[in-house]
């Protein structure tokens, strides 16, 4: 064993496991004689020798054995001070054949200051991953930060989501949406000639509760056998004005009015109903008015709904189905 403070070589440094006269003591042709090159025919270790008590690979790298450099990275690869980073700065494997890489670690952190481009024909993570094509990932995956994807994305197979989902902003779907396969639960999918219709036993909305923390509020739409529209409000006059478009929207004979006196006793009644002049209210107990009102009317722009009919599906409806967006179960 030699102990030297400095060793300067201008030629080639060769460490051969072969005894003198047995086997080639120098690198193979093509590398042999290259000044400044290093050839080690057996295992080599860089760093703390206690990290590898026995040889486990041709090249073994660990943290520094010098306490002054304990915090330094095990290995740092970078381009020259004036050279731009190129894809060939770091090469792993044979370009003509496959290569396997195993990372035996509990936690692996990849930190990239800039964008990361996958341009290899096949980058395998227990599956097939193409940087410029399909991306398949088998196992758990965690993303911290913002993710942006440009281009088409196809998911094949089952997808499971555990936990709450929050969406902020508008969501737009252009074109028909088709969900194929069996589905169990209160919601089903039906398709008509125009778009996808969300079908349910009850129609309504479900939102975070506006006044109670950790609660939600669910309202269900009012349903009935007729296609009704309504207006409601408060008035201190003897006239309830109707929307001008009701002249072409509702059947005047179907209009019904509910009146509720406010503040004092009033004998309110309906004098006349006119789509243009409005609804004229009378008061037998005097000439003062203060009341709340609700007005319902059936739409006239289409055929009347047939509430009950013989059949097994909405397709058996005896009327014009094109007038409706039907929810069914």
Buried (B, 14 or more C-beta within 10 A) or exposed (E): EEEEEEEEEEEBEBEBEEEEEEEEBEBEEEEEEEEEEEBBBEBBBBBBEEBBEEEEEEEBBBBBBEEEEEEEEEEEEEEEEEEEEEEEEEEEEEEEEEEEEEEEEEEEEEEEEEEEEEEEEEBBEEEBBBEEEEBEEEEEEEEEEEEEEEEEEEEEEEEEEEEEEEEEEEEEEEEEEEEEEEEEEEEBBBEBEEEBBEBEEEEEEEEEEEEEEEEEEEEEEEEEEEBBEEBEEEBEEBEBEBEEEBEEBBBBEBBEBEBEBEEEEBEBEBEEBEBEEBBBBBBEEEEEBBBEBEBBBBBBEEEBBEEEEEEEEBEEBEEEEEBBEBBEE
